[in-house]
């Protein structure tokens, strides 16, 4: 199978922060954020390969910069910024809109697997074009060494 060369594609998902999503401080619970964070990254990977073969390997970090409050509508902006032989690394940021400083940002590595859950080549090659994508590509590439 031939490699498919693509540039990172942005995927948007939106969530409303509700009372059942809050922690004991009345702000968005980190566990709920992690659930939505992984889901957003998964969706960006599923735009490139069959979702049946995607498994989460590692959340490299979710860096929280400020709290999210009830009633806020959060936009999860995700894109696969790096591809190894069987891995796909997504970058996710969460904000009220794209121009605002994110509430949360970070990377997740997914592995593409076959029916026996063994890593298998996905034949995706990420080719960043923008300066931001080039920077994210390098950061994601260096994550496998950590």
KOLMARVEX-840402 format. One line per 2 residues: number of its first residue (from 1); for each residue x, y, z of N, C-alpha, C, O. Coordinates in steps of 0.001 Angstrom, whole numbers, plus 500000, padded with zeros to 6 digits. Atoms other than C-alpha are relative to their C-alpha. Example, Ala and Ser with C-alpha at 12.3 -4.5 7.8 and 13.67 -1.06 7.14 Angstrom:
% KOLMARVEX-840402
1 = 500890/498810/500000/512300/495500/507800/500900/501200/500000/501936/501181/500665 ~ 499180/498810/499940/513670/498940/507140/499230/501090/500730/499739/502198/500899
This chain:
% KOLMARVEX-840402
1 = 500842/498814/500000/500000/500000/500000/500886/501248/500000/501895/501303/500703 ~ 499252/498767/500128/501255/503455/499096/499725/500950/501159/498624/500981/501708
3 = 500186/498998/498942/501823/506186/501676/499079/501114/499520/499096/501502/498351 ~ 500879/498872/500267/499218/508931/501862/500607/501219/500693/500701/501248/501920
5 = 499395/498794/499440/500838/512352/502348/498907/501039/500195/498208/501418/499255 ~ 501038/499007/499696/498576/514842/504105/500574/501084/500894/501572/500868/501583
7 = 499636/498970/499033/498885/518119/505954/498977/499950/501137/497846/499503/500940 ~ 500931/500065/498858/497333/518464/509424/498663/500673/499689/498614/501767/499126
9 = 501358/499485/500215/493546/518961/509285/499355/500252/501354/499353/499378/502222 ~ 500619/499623/498742/491747/520760/512070/498592/499434/500099/497811/499493/499150
11 = 501324/500548/499708/488707/519093/513636/499464/500743/501225/500191/500942/502198 ~ 500620/499265/498896/486298/520974/515921/498906/499164/500654/498069/498572/499973
13 = 501115/500556/499242/484107/519544/518654/499659/501018/501081/500521/501777/501523 ~ 500467/498997/499043/482057/521576/521109/499308/499323/501168/498598/498334/500989
15 = 500620/500531/498779/480952/520904/524695/499481/501149/500861/500100/502208/500960 ~ 500575/499085/499023/478715/522728/527145/500368/499487/501387/500131/498320/501699
17 = 499654/500385/498629/480005/522692/530734/498726/500056/500840/498140/501122/501026 ~ 501234/500110/499215/477068/521462/532870/500340/499671/501454/501489/499371/501778
19 = 499781/500226/498568/476641/520966/536607/500608/498632/500290/501430/498507/501198 ~ 499451/501342/499754/477404/517218/536381/501462/499866/499565/502089/498838/499820
21 = 498611/500017/500452/480803/518100/534837/500951/500698/500970/502145/500813/500694 ~ 499213/499162/499092/482019/520099/537841/500687/499214/501110/500256/498125/501490
23 = 499305/500552/498834/484479/519347/540623/499511/500690/501271/498545/501452/501237 ~ 500415/499427/498710/484238/520343/544290/500275/501498/500104/499849/502135/501068
25 = 499771/498546/500036/485446/523867/543381/498979/500719/499126/498981/501947/499037 ~ 500997/499398/500879/482541/524402/540972/500535/500334/498619/499930/501115/497885
27 = 499428/499806/501329/484794/524333/537904/500064/498636/499291/499843/497593/499906 ~ 499977/501230/500791/485183/521770/535124/500988/498988/500584/502164/499295/500777
29 = 499225/501095/499423/486452/518457/536562/501048/499528/498984/500731/499330/497811 ~ 498916/500424/500891/489823/517381/535105/499701/498650/499347/500071/498428/498195
31 = 500342/501306/500565/488522/513829/534606/499042/500108/498831/499193/499396/497838 ~ 500940/499778/501108/485642/515040/532432/500750/500651/498838/500529/500306/497677
33 = 499200/499355/501039/488075/517275/530548/500830/498953/499266/500922/498985/498039 ~ 499188/501057/500611/490324/514240/529948/499159/499141/499055/499610/498784/497966
35 = 500898/500796/500849/487378/512260/528570/499748/500719/498675/499874/500122/497606 ~ 500293/499232/501200/486478/515020/526118/501261/500227/499165/501204/500234/497935
37 = 498706/499783/500627/490162/515649/525324/500370/498790/499135/500731/498934/497967 ~ 499682/501238/500728/490754/512016/524322/499011/499804/498843/499413/499442/497737
39 = 501005/500139/501041/487494/511915/522376/500301/500919/498814/500188/500499/497662 ~ 499682/499042/501052/488488/515017/520407/501204/499540/499188/501187/499603/497958
41 = 498835/500522/500703/491901/513573/519575/499658/498778/499180/500132/498625/498054 ~ 500437/501212/500705/490288/510255/518617/499275/500372/498709/499506/499759/497667
43 = 500758/499586/501187/487942/512030/516205/500945/500502/498914/500743/500203/497737 ~ 499061/499512/501021/490854/513778/514475/500769/498840/499369/501041/498867/498168
45 = 499326/501185/500555/492651/510416/514076/499046/499196/499111/499449/498661/498079 ~ 501002/500765/500757/489434/508771/512842/499678/500641/498653/499114/499984/497777
47 = 500172/499349/501304/489285/511320/510017/501047/499507/498995/500903/499705/497789 ~ 498903/500454/500853/492501/509720/508679/500021/498490/499769/500400/498025/498694
49 = 499955/501461/500080/492155/505989/509384/498698/499422/500549/497900/500136/501156 ~ 501200/500679/499510/489450/503456/510207/499955/500078/501534/500888/499617/502192
51 = 500073/499855/498546/488277/504250/513775/500057/498675/500757/500459/498641/501920 ~ 499970/501322/499362/487968/500521/514519/501419/499631/500439/501591/498885/501403
53 = 498629/500361/499709/491778/500306/514549/500751/500966/500895/501960/500817/501069 ~ 499312/498983/499193/492541/503276/516825/499892/499676/501485/498800/499442/502004
55 = 499980/500131/498537/493599/502811/520449/500887/501101/500566/501864/501512/499940 ~ 499227/498956/499330/494909/505421/522864/501190/499365/500711/501028/498425/501489
57 = 498792/500484/499341/498485/504813/523965/500358/500866/501202/500631/500359/502290 ~ 499516/499131/498928/499321/507877/526024/499502/501433/499843/499515/502003/498752
59 = 500242/498560/499932/498146/511305/527049/501312/500588/500494/501748/500285/501604 ~ 498683/499464/499646/501400/513256/527095/499909/501163/500967/500919/501618/501503
61 = 500180/498904/499066/499955/515977/529207/498805/500830/499611/498524/501056/498434 ~ 501089/499041/500175/496989/518205/529647/500398/501169/500873/500362/501081/502100
63 = 499532/498837/499261/498228/521610/530636/498843/500977/500170/498371/501576/499204 ~ 501121/499124/499675/495498/523614/532388/500537/501405/500296/501444/501566/501113
65 = 499556/498624/499766/495923/527402/532258/498986/500833/500780/499339/501845/501386 ~ 501040/499283/499266/492608/528520/533755/498790/499084/500124/498661/498117/499374
67 = 501170/500869/499819/489337/527038/535012/498894/500303/498982/498751/501424/498493 ~ 501213/499832/500807/486252/526469/532895/498816/499943/500961/498811/499148/501901
69 = 501125/499847/499075/482963/527393/534549/498697/499485/499386/498584/499356/498166 ~ 501285/500488/500511/479388/526095/534285/499371/500997/499031/499423/502209/499241
71 = 500656/499156/500996/477512/527403/531264/500914/500413/498860/500441/500904/497835 ~ 499097/499638/501086/480631/527987/529201/499936/498931/498903/499782/497741/499176
73 = 499954/500900/501142/480732/526475/525740/501457/499946/499551/502050/500961/499187 ~ 498595/500181/500322/484157/525028/525001/500169/499382/498619/499441/498467/498233
75 = 499680/500532/501321/485610/524391/521576/501302/499198/500111/502337/499731/500512 ~ 498832/500875/500030/488014/521434/521299/500523/500013/498574/499837/499583/497647
77 = 499378/499913/501312/490373/522029/518391/501104/498963/499968/502061/499048/500737 ~ 499017/501080/500026/492334/518930/517447/500473/499747/498580/499764/500007/497608
79 = 499473/500418/501296/494551/517744/514640/501161/499046/500220/501930/499181/501172 ~ 498862/500915/499973/496958/514917/513992/501168/500767/499393/501115/501212/498247
81 = 498865/499183/500430/500323/516646/513757/501249/499191/499700/502226/499724/499176 ~ 498839/500860/500248/502705/513672/513542/499521/498569/499814/498575/498127/500465
83 = 500315/501410/500213/502582/510109/512239/501292/499195/499953/502208/499500/499189 ~ 498925/500974/500085/505005/507290/512945/499515/498859/499127/498570/499029/498356
85 = 500405/501147/500823/504743/503847/511357/498579/499542/500345/497761/499319/499452 ~ 501340/500398/499568/501695/502851/513433/499372/501027/500941/498216/500877/501335
87 = 500504/499003/499047/501312/505912/515688/499478/501245/499296/499908/501598/498198 ~ 500533/498706/500414/499319/509099/515241/499979/500876/501242/499392/500503/502258
89 = 499969/499091/498855/499959/512035/517553/499105/501198/499701/499293/501911/498715 ~ 500931/498883/500152/497158/514549/517982/500343/501097/501006/500745/500824/502137
91 = 499884/498840/499115/497451/518038/519437/498588/500526/500205/497823/500676/499253 ~ 501336/499518/499674/494366/519325/521228/500127/501261/500840/500941/501333/501761
93 = 500097/498823/499138/493580/522755/522599/498521/500296/500211/497685/500049/499342 ~ 501381/499760/499597/490425/523826/524392/499856/501469/500396/500573/501963/501265
95 = 500226/498583/499702/489122/527397/524438/498547/500355/499709/497796/499539/499174 ~ 501340/499536/500361/485936/529450/524144/499946/500317/498514/498912/500115/497878
97 = 499899/499780/501440/487080/530481/520657/501478/499935/499614/502355/499928/500479 ~ 498631/500217/500476/490189/530152/518502/500972/501126/500328/502181/500900/500368
99 = 499119/498862/499761/491538/533620/519304/500404/500140/501460/501285/500933/501791 ~ 499768/499892/498561/491542/533112/523063/501079/499016/500463/501307/497979/499840
101 = 499045/500930/499386/494231/531551/525250/499246/498736/500418/498164/498825/500998 ~ 500706/501243/499666/493334/527873/525710/499862/499777/501507/500705/500202/502296
103 = 500167/500471/498623/491942/526500/528970/500963/498843/500248/501577/498726/501308 ~ 499217/501234/499923/493796/523259/528274/500628/499751/498639/500039/500074/497608
105 = 499388/500437/501252/496240/521996/525659/500925/498818/500285/501368/498626/501418 ~ 499099/501127/499830/498353/518899/525078/499972/499057/498820/499314/499309/497810
107 = 499847/500994/501058/499209/515866/522988/499522/498626/500468/499568/498308/501656 ~ 500382/501394/499751/497893/512300/522755/500562/499150/498863/500498/499535/497695
109 = 499568/500958/501012/499440/509327/520965/498989/498865/499909/498614/498257/500912 ~ 500861/501129/500308/497142/506797/519341/500818/499009/499173/501729/499401/498444
111 = 499372/501043/500791/498258/503488/517843/498940/499378/499101/497808/499143/499525 ~ 500887/500676/500946/496689/501929/514764/500293/498506/500105/501438/498076/499966
113 = 499831/501433/499767/496103/498215/515349/499143/499175/499030/498174/499666/498451 ~ 500781/500926/500820/494860/495183/513404/498951/499306/500874/498775/499675/502035
115 = 501067/500687/499271/492061/492821/514470/500500/499249/501235/499724/498968/502148 ~ 499416/500685/498826/494432/491063/516907/500619/501010/500966/501362/500628/501870
117 = 499494/498865/499215/495258/494483/518473/501528/500114/499982/502134/500564/500955 ~ 498556/499828/500200/498833/494366/517159/500222/501255/499162/499503/501481/498189
119 = 499729/498798/500801/500326/497652/515890/500202/499648/498531/500870/498671/498193 ~ 499897/500225/501441/500044/497887/512128/500183/501342/499295/499705/502375/499766
121 = 499726/498766/500747/501182/500432/509569/498704/500619/499478/497826/499923/498968 ~ 501178/499277/500500/498610/503078/508684/500289/500692/498671/499364/501124/497984
123 = 499568/499399/501270/500605/504479/505721/499640/501477/499850/499394/501963/498746 ~ 500254/498554/499998/499965/508096/506695/501337/500707/500212/502131/500304/501062
125 = 498835/499142/499805/502708/510707/506331/499471/501422/500174/498763/501946/499314 ~ 500440/498623/499731/502093/514115/507894/501053/500955/499436/502244/500827/499718
127 = 499117/499000/500582/503565/517022/505952/499497/501388/500407/498602/501941/499768 ~ 500460/498682/499530/503183/520287/507898/500374/501105/499019/501439/501072/498402
129 = 499765/498867/500907/502908/523496/505877/500180/501310/500766/501083/502089/500460 ~ 499929/498735/499270/502299/526315/508371/501107/499938/501054/501551/498857/501441
131 = 498973/499947/498944/504865/527465/510931/499499/499340/501282/500246/498620/501945 ~ 500571/500620/498806/502525/526429/513756/500018/498474/499877/500395/497776/500818
133 = 500019/501447/500198/502115/522947/512276/501407/499409/500012/501605/498299/500507 ~ 498609/500464/499980/505885/522613/511775/500508/499909/501437/501198/498957/501801
135 = 499600/499990/498581/506446/523526/515438/499334/498846/500755/499993/498149/501527 ~ 500717/501099/499350/503766/521069/516626/500538/498644/499546/500640/497717/500349
137 = 499423/501229/500548/505225/518364/514343/501286/499638/500756/501477/498487/501150 ~ 498725/500230/499310/508650/518748/515984/499781/499627/501468/500436/498724/501990
139 = 500312/500316/498598/507200/518756/519509/499457/498567/500116/499869/497807/500993 ~ 500603/501332/499972/505132/515638/518763/501038/498927/499678/501039/497860/500293
141 = 498948/500945/500388/508082/513889/517119/500910/499695/501194/501339/498557/501380 ~ 499115/500164/498848/510165/514443/520270/499321/499322/501196/500006/498922/502137
143 = 500715/500628/498893/507458/513001/522555/500350/498528/500140/500361/498000/501252 ~ 499715/501439/499925/508376/509420/521664/501302/499713/500724/501544/498577/501134
145 = 498732/500167/499278/511780/509966/523272/499852/500268/501499/500823/500177/502251 ~ 500205/499648/498586/510214/510916/526609/499199/498937/500697/498924/499054/501891
